[in-house]
Amino acid sequence: MSENNFERGSALSIFGSDRKEDFMALAFALVIAFGVYFAY
């Protein structure tokens, strides 16, 4: 089953590690959430 091997998110990833990418996505979501919360 070697034809099913692939790296998750390698085509769209701008970071070397998935963990760093996940933390950046979380931080970005929090920034948007606080922006909306304080804007309205």
N, CA, C and O atoms as a CHARMM CRD file, in Angstrom:
* protein
*
  160
    1    1 MET  N      0.82900  -1.21000   0.00000 PROA 1      0.00000
    2    1 MET  CA     0.00000   0.00000   0.00000 PROA 1      0.00000
    3    1 MET  C      0.86300   1.25900   0.00000 PROA 1      0.00000
    4    1 MET  O      0.48800   2.26600   0.60100 PROA 1      0.00000
    5    2 SER  N      1.99200   1.21100  -0.65700 PROA 2      0.00000
    6    2 SER  CA     2.88900   2.36500  -0.65800 PROA 2      0.00000
    7    2 SER  C      2.36100   3.50000  -1.53600 PROA 2      0.00000
    8    2 SER  O      2.82700   4.63300  -1.41200 PROA 2      0.00000
    9    3 GLU  N      1.40300   3.22100  -2.41700 PROA 3      0.00000
   10    3 GLU  CA     0.88000   4.27700  -3.27800 PROA 3      0.00000
   11    3 GLU  C     -0.03100   5.25000  -2.53200 PROA 3      0.00000
   12    3 GLU  O     -0.37500   6.30300  -3.06800 PROA 3      0.00000
   13    4 ASN  N     -0.42600   4.91000  -1.29800 PROA 4      0.00000
   14    4 ASN  CA    -1.30200   5.76700  -0.50800 PROA 4      0.00000
   15    4 ASN  C     -0.54000   6.67700   0.45100 PROA 4      0.00000
   16    4 ASN  O     -1.15800   7.38100   1.24900 PROA 4      0.00000
   17    5 ASN  N      0.78400   6.67400   0.38700 PROA 5      0.00000
   18    5 ASN  CA     1.55800   7.53300   1.28200 PROA 5      0.00000
   19    5 ASN  C      1.53600   8.97200   0.79400 PROA 5      0.00000
   20    5 ASN  O      1.77600   9.24100  -0.38300 PROA 5      0.00000
   21    6 PHE  N      1.24700   9.89200   1.70000 PROA 6      0.00000
   22    6 PHE  CA     1.26800  11.30900   1.37300 PROA 6      0.00000
   23    6 PHE  C      1.51200  12.10200   2.64100 PROA 6      0.00000
   24    6 PHE  O      1.27400  11.61500   3.74600 PROA 6      0.00000
   25    7 GLU  N      1.99000  13.33300   2.47400 PROA 7      0.00000
   26    7 GLU  CA     2.21100  14.20800   3.61200 PROA 7      0.00000
   27    7 GLU  C      1.01800  15.13100   3.75500 PROA 7      0.00000
   28    7 GLU  O      0.62700  15.80500   2.80200 PROA 7      0.00000
   29    8 ARG  N      0.44600  15.16200   4.93700 PROA 8      0.00000
   30    8 ARG  CA    -0.76700  15.94500   5.15800 PROA 8      0.00000
   31    8 ARG  C     -0.48200  17.43600   5.02700 PROA 8      0.00000
   32    8 ARG  O      0.37700  17.97600   5.72400 PROA 8      0.00000
   33    9 GLY  N     -1.21400  18.10100   4.12500 PROA 9      0.00000
   34    9 GLY  CA    -1.13600  19.54200   4.00400 PROA 9      0.00000
   35    9 GLY  C      0.16100  20.07500   3.44000 PROA 9      0.00000
   36    9 GLY  O      0.42700  21.27100   3.55800 PROA 9      0.00000
   37   10 SER  N      0.97300  19.24000   2.83600 PROA 10     0.00000
   38   10 SER  CA     2.27400  19.70200   2.34500 PROA 10     0.00000
   39   10 SER  C      2.12500  20.69300   1.19100 PROA 10     0.00000
   40   10 SER  O      2.97500  21.56400   1.01100 PROA 10     0.00000
   41   11 ALA  N      1.04300  20.56500   0.40400 PROA 11     0.00000
   42   11 ALA  CA     0.86000  21.43600  -0.75000 PROA 11     0.00000
   43   11 ALA  C      0.45500  22.85200  -0.32400 PROA 11     0.00000
   44   11 ALA  O      0.79800  23.82400  -0.99700 PROA 11     0.00000
   45   12 LEU  N     -0.27000  22.96700   0.78600 PROA 12     0.00000
   46   12 LEU  CA    -0.78600  24.26200   1.21300 PROA 12     0.00000
   47   12 LEU  C     -0.03700  24.82300   2.41000 PROA 12     0.00000
   48   12 LEU  O     -0.30200  25.94900   2.83100 PROA 12     0.00000
   49   13 SER  N      0.88000  24.06700   2.95500 PROA 13     0.00000
   50   13 SER  CA     1.56800  24.48100   4.17300 PROA 13     0.00000
   51   13 SER  C      2.66100  25.50300   3.86900 PROA 13     0.00000
   52   13 SER  O      3.41600  25.35100   2.90900 PROA 13     0.00000
   53   14 ILE  N      2.73600  26.55500   4.70500 PROA 14     0.00000
   54   14 ILE  CA     3.82200  27.52900   4.57000 PROA 14     0.00000
   55   14 ILE  C      4.81200  27.38600   5.72000 PROA 14     0.00000
   56   14 ILE  O      5.81100  28.10300   5.77000 PROA 14     0.00000
   57   15 PHE  N      4.54300  26.46700   6.64200 PROA 15     0.00000
   58   15 PHE  CA     5.43800  26.22300   7.77100 PROA 15     0.00000
   59   15 PHE  C      6.05100  24.83600   7.64600 PROA 15     0.00000
   60   15 PHE  O      5.50800  23.96400   6.96700 PROA 15     0.00000
   61   16 GLY  N      7.17200  24.64200   8.29900 PROA 16     0.00000
   62   16 GLY  CA     7.84400  23.35700   8.21900 PROA 16     0.00000
   63   16 GLY  C      7.15900  22.27700   9.02700 PROA 16     0.00000
   64   16 GLY  O      7.20800  21.10100   8.66600 PROA 16     0.00000
   65   17 SER  N      6.51400  22.67100  10.12900 PROA 17     0.00000
   66   17 SER  CA     5.88400  21.67000  10.98900 PROA 17     0.00000
   67   17 SER  C      4.39100  21.93200  11.10800 PROA 17     0.00000
   68   17 SER  O      3.95000  23.08100  11.09100 PROA 17     0.00000
   69   18 ASP  N      3.62200  20.87100  11.22700 PROA 18     0.00000
   70   18 ASP  CA     2.17700  21.01100  11.38300 PROA 18     0.00000
   71   18 ASP  C      1.81900  21.64600  12.72200 PROA 18     0.00000
   72   18 ASP  O      0.82400  22.36300  12.82700 PROA 18     0.00000
   73   19 ARG  N      2.64200  21.38000  13.75600 PROA 19     0.00000
   74   19 ARG  CA     2.34100  21.92300  15.08000 PROA 19     0.00000
   75   19 ARG  C      2.42400  23.44900  15.06300 PROA 19     0.00000
   76   19 ARG  O      1.55500  24.12300  15.61600 PROA 19     0.00000
   77   20 LYS  N      3.45600  23.99100  14.43700 PROA 20     0.00000
   78   20 LYS  CA     3.59300  25.44900  14.34700 PROA 20     0.00000
   79   20 LYS  C      2.44800  26.03600  13.52800 PROA 20     0.00000
   80   20 LYS  O      1.91700  27.09400  13.86700 PROA 20     0.00000
   81   21 GLU  N      2.07100  25.35600  12.45900 PROA 21     0.00000
   82   21 GLU  CA     0.97600  25.82800  11.61600 PROA 21     0.00000
   83   21 GLU  C     -0.34100  25.82700  12.38900 PROA 21     0.00000
   84   21 GLU  O     -1.14600  26.74800  12.24700 PROA 21     0.00000
   85   22 ASP  N     -0.56200  24.79200  13.20900 PROA 22     0.00000
   86   22 ASP  CA    -1.78300  24.73300  14.01600 PROA 22     0.00000
   87   22 ASP  C     -1.82900  25.85300  15.04400 PROA 22     0.00000
   88   22 ASP  O     -2.88000  26.46000  15.25000 PROA 22     0.00000
   89   23 PHE  N     -0.69600  26.13600  15.69400 PROA 23     0.00000
   90   23 PHE  CA    -0.67100  27.22700  16.67300 PROA 23     0.00000
   91   23 PHE  C     -0.87500  28.58700  16.00700 PROA 23     0.00000
   92   23 PHE  O     -1.53300  29.45800  16.57600 PROA 23     0.00000
   93   24 MET  N     -0.31900  28.78200  14.80800 PROA 24     0.00000
   94   24 MET  CA    -0.51900  30.03800  14.10200 PROA 24     0.00000
   95   24 MET  C     -1.97400  30.19900  13.67600 PROA 24     0.00000
   96   24 MET  O     -2.51700  31.30300  13.72700 PROA 24     0.00000
   97   25 ALA  N     -2.60300  29.11700  13.26100 PROA 25     0.00000
   98   25 ALA  CA    -4.01600  29.17000  12.89300 PROA 25     0.00000
   99   25 ALA  C     -4.87700  29.48800  14.11200 PROA 25     0.00000
  100   25 ALA  O     -5.83500  30.25300  14.00900 PROA 25     0.00000
  101   26 LEU  N     -4.54600  28.91300  15.25600 PROA 26     0.00000
  102   26 LEU  CA    -5.27800  29.19000  16.48800 PROA 26     0.00000
  103   26 LEU  C     -5.11500  30.65200  16.89200 PROA 26     0.00000
  104   26 LEU  O     -6.09400  31.31000  17.24500 PROA 26     0.00000
  105   27 ALA  N     -3.89800  31.15900  16.84300 PROA 27     0.00000
  106   27 ALA  CA    -3.64600  32.55400  17.19900 PROA 27     0.00000
  107   27 ALA  C     -4.37500  33.49200  16.24100 PROA 27     0.00000
  108   27 ALA  O     -4.93800  34.49800  16.67500 PROA 27     0.00000
  109   28 PHE  N     -4.37400  33.18200  14.95900 PROA 28     0.00000
  110   28 PHE  CA    -5.05100  34.01800  13.96800 PROA 28     0.00000
  111   28 PHE  C     -6.55700  34.03300  14.21900 PROA 28     0.00000
  112   28 PHE  O     -7.19900  35.07700  14.10300 PROA 28     0.00000
  113   29 ALA  N     -7.12200  32.87000  14.56300 PROA 29     0.00000
  114   29 ALA  CA    -8.55000  32.78300  14.87000 PROA 29     0.00000
  115   29 ALA  C     -8.88900  33.59900  16.11900 PROA 29     0.00000
  116   29 ALA  O     -9.93200  34.25100  16.16500 PROA 29     0.00000
  117   30 LEU  N     -8.02100  33.56700  17.12700 PROA 30     0.00000
  118   30 LEU  CA    -8.25500  34.34700  18.33900 PROA 30     0.00000
  119   30 LEU  C     -8.19900  35.84000  18.05800 PROA 30     0.00000
  120   30 LEU  O     -8.99800  36.59900  18.60400 PROA 30     0.00000
  121   31 VAL  N     -7.27100  36.27200  17.21700 PROA 31     0.00000
  122   31 VAL  CA    -7.16900  37.68600  16.85000 PROA 31     0.00000
  123   31 VAL  C     -8.44900  38.14300  16.15100 PROA 31     0.00000
  124   31 VAL  O     -8.97300  39.21700  16.44500 PROA 31     0.00000
  125   32 ILE  N     -8.94400  37.32900  15.23200 PROA 32     0.00000
  126   32 ILE  CA   -10.18200  37.67700  14.53800 PROA 32     0.00000
  127   32 ILE  C    -11.34800  37.71700  15.52900 PROA 32     0.00000
  128   32 ILE  O    -12.18000  38.62200  15.47400 PROA 32     0.00000
  129   33 ALA  N    -11.40700  36.74300  16.42600 PROA 33     0.00000
  130   33 ALA  CA   -12.49700  36.68500  17.39400 PROA 33     0.00000
  131   33 ALA  C    -12.49600  37.91300  18.30700 PROA 33     0.00000
  132   33 ALA  O    -13.54700  38.50600  18.55000 PROA 33     0.00000
  133   34 PHE  N    -11.31900  38.29500  18.81400 PROA 34     0.00000
  134   34 PHE  CA   -11.24600  39.48500  19.66400 PROA 34     0.00000
  135   34 PHE  C    -11.56000  40.76200  18.87800 PROA 34     0.00000
  136   34 PHE  O    -12.17500  41.68700  19.40800 PROA 34     0.00000
  137   35 GLY  N    -11.14000  40.80300  17.62900 PROA 35     0.00000
  138   35 GLY  CA   -11.45100  41.95900  16.79000 PROA 35     0.00000
  139   35 GLY  C    -12.93400  42.13800  16.59500 PROA 35     0.00000
  140   35 GLY  O    -13.45300  43.25000  16.69500 PROA 35     0.00000
  141   36 VAL  N    -13.62600  41.03600  16.31300 PROA 36     0.00000
  142   36 VAL  CA   -15.07500  41.10300  16.14200 PROA 36     0.00000
  143   36 VAL  C    -15.75300  41.43700  17.46700 PROA 36     0.00000
  144   36 VAL  O    -16.71400  42.20500  17.50300 PROA 36     0.00000
  145   37 TYR  N    -15.24900  40.85800  18.55300 PROA 37     0.00000
  146   37 TYR  CA   -15.85600  41.06300  19.86400 PROA 37     0.00000
  147   37 TYR  C    -15.78900  42.53200  20.29200 PROA 37     0.00000
  148   37 TYR  O    -16.76000  43.07900  20.81400 PROA 37     0.00000
  149   38 PHE  N    -14.64100  43.15700  20.06800 PROA 38     0.00000
  150   38 PHE  CA   -14.48100  44.54400  20.50300 PROA 38     0.00000
  151   38 PHE  C    -15.02300  45.55200  19.48300 PROA 38     0.00000
  152   38 PHE  O    -15.27100  46.70600  19.83400 PROA 38     0.00000
  153   39 ALA  N    -15.20900  45.13300  18.22800 PROA 39     0.00000
  154   39 ALA  CA   -15.69500  46.04900  17.19900 PROA 39     0.00000
  155   39 ALA  C    -17.21500  46.23800  17.28600 PROA 39     0.00000
  156   39 ALA  O    -17.74300  47.28000  16.89900 PROA 39     0.00000
  157   40 TYR  N    -17.90900  45.21100  17.80000 PROA 40     0.00000
  158   40 TYR  CA   -19.37500  45.29600  17.83600 PROA 40     0.00000
  159   40 TYR  C    -19.91100  45.29100  19.25000 PROA 40     0.00000
  160   40 TYR  O    -21.12400  45.35600  19.45100 PROA 40     0.00000
